[in-house]
Amino acid sequence: MTFTAPRVADESDFLQGETGPWELIIGLEVHAQVASKAKLFSGAPTEFGAEPNTQVSLVDAGLPGMLPVVNEFCVEQAVRTGLGLNAQINKFSRFDRKNYFYVDLPQGYQISQFEFPVVGEGEIEITPEGGEPVTVGIERLHLEQDAGKSVHDLSPDETYVDLNRSGVALMEIVSKPDMRSAAEASAYVDALRQIVRALGTCDGDMEKGNLRADVNVSVRRPGGELGTRCEIKNVNSLRFIRQAIGYEARRHIEILEAGGTIDQETRLFDSVKGETRTMRSKEDAHDYRYFPDPDLLPLQLDDAFIERIKADLPELPAARQARFVSEYGLPAYDAGVLTADKAKGDYYEAVAKGRDAKIAANWMMGDLFGALNAAELELDDSPVSADQLGGLLDRISDKTISGKIAKQVFAKMFEGGGTADEIIEREGLKQVTDMGAIEKLVDEALAANPAQVEKAKANPKLLGFFVGQVMKASGGKANPQAVNKLLREKLGG
């Protein structure tokens, strides 16, 4: 397995300060919660939104004498993700104890992987909005248990602890410092989210904290020595990632240009103020006093285990996007939107099957997504199924209704009014295709507007006025092509 050389910045990457250009260096540690019904070392459930401290086993609570047992499914999910990242799968890996104290870490240490992670080096290609493709290296992916949650806003004098998340399996995906802009960092996290969703290894829900990023930021003079980095913890939206990087980069440059130095530290992002603030001084690996967990044997994976997982991999977003371009003839942008997650791609393929692929894409990206956004619904909750939307497109294709009437039918479908056929039949919306009936409407429009007739004979571009009159008189049901044909014949256009 070979990987690309480290990223080299060009002038378009540089930030301008008062004293000259600066190069921004970004690396990310993304924590993705493993899609598993049980925790990493216990059988306790992982359901989101449960009452505090109702999903805690004796192991999670750190009671003396409790022994952790590795959840094999979580290991499979980590290997599956590693394969999706084009990464090296390590047949030997080991769990270690990372020692530090928080009130929501019952054991007084975190079980993680340090020297021997389950997944080694890999890489993914990203394309930031308006930019060129960039390859970002993956340093490693390791498994670890999550801590609990400290709740500070229930009392002015006390902190409450909820251990429901304690022991939940996380995949920490560590990038190489290959990103040079906030747009690249955002695109990288978005690409990771699409990959884990397609693989089914993490739901990627950033609002719930199921996928969050620790953002490492530093600046240096172009081509110079790496600067001191600061880590911004637990950023849980793409927009916040961009804002946090922008603020932190400016902070570093202002300090350095004023003759100051950057302190290595961990910071938090305040999304209300749009700024970062100090959390604590940044620890190095030796500060955690890692040592092998004495209660857990090393993981030994064989080829058959890895090959079984590899054989079950789905089509990944980048490959699916390329196929949508080649197979359906879609523009790259459309294909990217429609393969952003598995549900969208599956819905589109069901709609596009046997139909005009571009029209199917337009209806999904325009009318369907617009209605879903307005109603604050996800695609999985759409009132209009793929088969139903396909049925509507069939009625446009066979000229049962016009495109304009189809918009009205879709709105009624979205409100639960039934299928396209049911609505068309119930409300008498079938397109008028009888040439005699259409010609009568055309003649009436011409007779009612003699002054416009003379102008239209001299300027065929004014035919649109009469098209509008006829369509209005027919309630939008006259066949537009037939109307245009008759008008051109009668006006000499």
Secondary structure in CASP SS format (residue, H / E / C, confidence):
PFRMAT SS
TARGET T0000
AUTHOR 0000-0000-0000
METHOD secondary structure of the structure
MODEL  1
M C 1.00
T C 1.00
F C 1.00
T C 1.00
A C 1.00
P C 1.00
R C 1.00
V C 1.00
A C 1.00
D C 1.00
E H 1.00
S H 1.00
D H 1.00
F C 1.00
L E 1.00
Q E 1.00
G E 1.00
E C 1.00
T C 1.00
G E 1.00
P E 1.00
W E 1.00
E E 1.00
L E 1.00
I E 1.00
I E 1.00
G E 1.00
L E 1.00
E E 1.00
V E 1.00
H E 1.00
A E 1.00
Q E 1.00
V C 1.00
A C 1.00
S C 1.00
K C 1.00
A E 1.00
K C 1.00
L C 1.00
F C 1.00
S C 1.00
G C 1.00
A C 1.00
P E 1.00
T C 1.00
E C 1.00
F C 1.00
G C 1.00
A C 1.00
E C 1.00
P C 1.00
N C 1.00
T C 1.00
Q C 1.00
V C 1.00
S C 1.00
L C 1.00
V C 1.00
D C 1.00
A C 1.00
G C 1.00
L C 1.00
P C 1.00
G C 1.00
M C 1.00
L C 1.00
P C 1.00
V C 1.00
V C 1.00
N C 1.00
E H 1.00
F H 1.00
C H 1.00
V H 1.00
E H 1.00
Q H 1.00
A H 1.00
V H 1.00
R H 1.00
T H 1.00
G H 1.00
L H 1.00
G H 1.00
L C 1.00
N C 1.00
A C 1.00
Q C 1.00
I E 1.00
N C 1.00
K C 1.00
F E 1.00
S E 1.00
R C 1.00
F C 1.00
D E 1.00
R E 1.00
K E 1.00
N E 1.00
Y C 1.00
F C 1.00
Y C 1.00
V C 1.00
D C 1.00
L C 1.00
P C 1.00
Q C 1.00
G C 1.00
Y E 1.00
Q E 1.00
I E 1.00
S E 1.00
Q C 1.00
F C 1.00
E C 1.00
F C 1.00
P C 1.00
V C 1.00
V E 1.00
G C 1.00
E C 1.00
G E 1.00
E E 1.00
I E 1.00
E E 1.00
I E 1.00
T C 1.00
P C 1.00
E C 1.00
G C 1.00
G C 1.00
E C 1.00
P C 1.00
V E 1.00
T E 1.00
V E 1.00
G E 1.00
I E 1.00
E E 1.00
R E 1.00
L E 1.00
H E 1.00
L E 1.00
E E 1.00
Q E 1.00
D C 1.00
A C 1.00
G C 1.00
K E 1.00
S E 1.00
V E 1.00
H C 1.00
D C 1.00
L C 1.00
S C 1.00
P C 1.00
D C 1.00
E C 1.00
T C 1.00
Y E 1.00
V E 1.00
D E 1.00
L C 1.00
N C 1.00
R C 1.00
S C 1.00
G C 1.00
V C 1.00
A E 1.00
L E 1.00
M E 1.00
E E 1.00
I E 1.00
V E 1.00
S E 1.00
K C 1.00
P C 1.00
D C 1.00
M E 1.00
R C 1.00
S C 1.00
A H 1.00
A H 1.00
E H 1.00
A H 1.00
S H 1.00
A H 1.00
Y H 1.00
V H 1.00
D H 1.00
A H 1.00
L H 1.00
R H 1.00
Q H 1.00
I H 1.00
V H 1.00
R H 1.00
A H 1.00
L H 1.00
G C 1.00
T C 1.00
C C 1.00
D C 1.00
G C 1.00
D C 1.00
M C 1.00
E C 1.00
K C 1.00
G C 1.00
N C 1.00
L E 1.00
R E 1.00
A E 1.00
D E 1.00
V E 1.00
N E 1.00
V E 1.00
S E 1.00
V E 1.00
R E 1.00
R C 1.00
P C 1.00
G C 1.00
G C 1.00
E C 1.00
L C 1.00
G C 1.00
T C 1.00
R C 1.00
C E 1.00
E E 1.00
I E 1.00
K E 1.00
N E 1.00
V E 1.00
N C 1.00
S C 1.00
L H 1.00
R H 1.00
F H 1.00
I H 1.00
R H 1.00
Q H 1.00
A H 1.00
I H 1.00
G H 1.00
Y H 1.00
E H 1.00
A H 1.00
R H 1.00
R H 1.00
H H 1.00
I H 1.00
E H 1.00
I H 1.00
L H 1.00
E H 1.00
A C 1.00
G C 1.00
G C 1.00
T C 1.00
I C 1.00
D C 1.00
Q C 1.00
E E 1.00
T E 1.00
R E 1.00
L E 1.00
F E 1.00
D E 1.00
S C 1.00
V C 1.00
K C 1.00
G C 1.00
E E 1.00
T E 1.00
R E 1.00
T E 1.00
M E 1.00
R E 1.00
S E 1.00
K C 1.00
E C 1.00
D C 1.00
A H 1.00
H H 1.00
D H 1.00
Y H 1.00
R C 1.00
Y C 1.00
F E 1.00
P E 1.00
D C 1.00
P C 1.00
D C 1.00
L C 1.00
L C 1.00
P C 1.00
L E 1.00
Q E 1.00
L C 1.00
D C 1.00
D H 1.00
A H 1.00
F H 1.00
I H 1.00
E H 1.00
R H 1.00
I H 1.00
K H 1.00
A H 1.00
D C 1.00
L C 1.00
P C 1.00
E C 1.00
L C 1.00
P H 1.00
A H 1.00
A H 1.00
R H 1.00
Q H 1.00
A H 1.00
R H 1.00
F H 1.00
V H 1.00
S H 1.00
E H 1.00
Y H 1.00
G C 1.00
L C 1.00
P C 1.00
A H 1.00
Y H 1.00
D H 1.00
A H 1.00
G H 1.00
V H 1.00
L H 1.00
T C 1.00
A C 1.00
D C 1.00
K H 1.00
A H 1.00
K H 1.00
G H 1.00
D H 1.00
Y H 1.00
Y H 1.00
E H 1.00
A H 1.00
V H 1.00
A H 1.00
K C 1.00
G C 1.00
R C 1.00
D C 1.00
A H 1.00
K H 1.00
I H 1.00
A H 1.00
A H 1.00
N H 1.00
W H 1.00
M H 1.00
M H 1.00
G H 1.00
D H 1.00
L H 1.00
F H 1.00
G H 1.00
A H 1.00
L H 1.00
N H 1.00
A H 1.00
A H 1.00
E C 1.00
L C 1.00
E C 1.00
L H 1.00
D H 1.00
D H 1.00
S C 1.00
P C 1.00
V C 1.00
S C 1.00
A H 1.00
D H 1.00
Q H 1.00
L H 1.00
G H 1.00
G H 1.00
L H 1.00
L H 1.00
D H 1.00
R H 1.00
I H 1.00
S H 1.00
D C 1.00
K C 1.00
T C 1.00
I C 1.00
S C 1.00
G H 1.00
K H 1.00
I H 1.00
A H 1.00
K H 1.00
Q H 1.00
V H 1.00
F H 1.00
A H 1.00
K H 1.00
M H 1.00
F H 1.00
E C 1.00
G C 1.00
G C 1.00
G C 1.00
T C 1.00
A H 1.00
D H 1.00
E H 1.00
I H 1.00
I H 1.00
E H 1.00
R H 1.00
E C 1.00
G C 1.00
L C 1.00
K C 1.00
Q C 1.00
V E 1.00
T C 1.00
D C 1.00
M H 1.00
G H 1.00
A H 1.00
I H 1.00
E H 1.00
K H 1.00
L H 1.00
V H 1.00
D H 1.00
E H 1.00
A H 1.00
L H 1.00
A H 1.00
A H 1.00
N C 1.00
P H 1.00
A H 1.00
Q H 1.00
V H 1.00
E H 1.00
K H 1.00
A H 1.00
K H 1.00
A H 1.00
N C 1.00
P H 1.00
K H 1.00
L H 1.00
L H 1.00
G H 1.00
F H 1.00
F H 1.00
V H 1.00
G H 1.00
Q H 1.00
V H 1.00
M H 1.00
K H 1.00
A H 1.00
S C 1.00
G C 1.00
G C 1.00
K C 1.00
A E 1.00
N C 1.00
P H 1.00
Q H 1.00
A H 1.00
V H 1.00
N H 1.00
K H 1.00
L H 1.00
L H 1.00
R H 1.00
E H 1.00
K H 1.00
L H 1.00
G C 1.00
G C 1.00
END
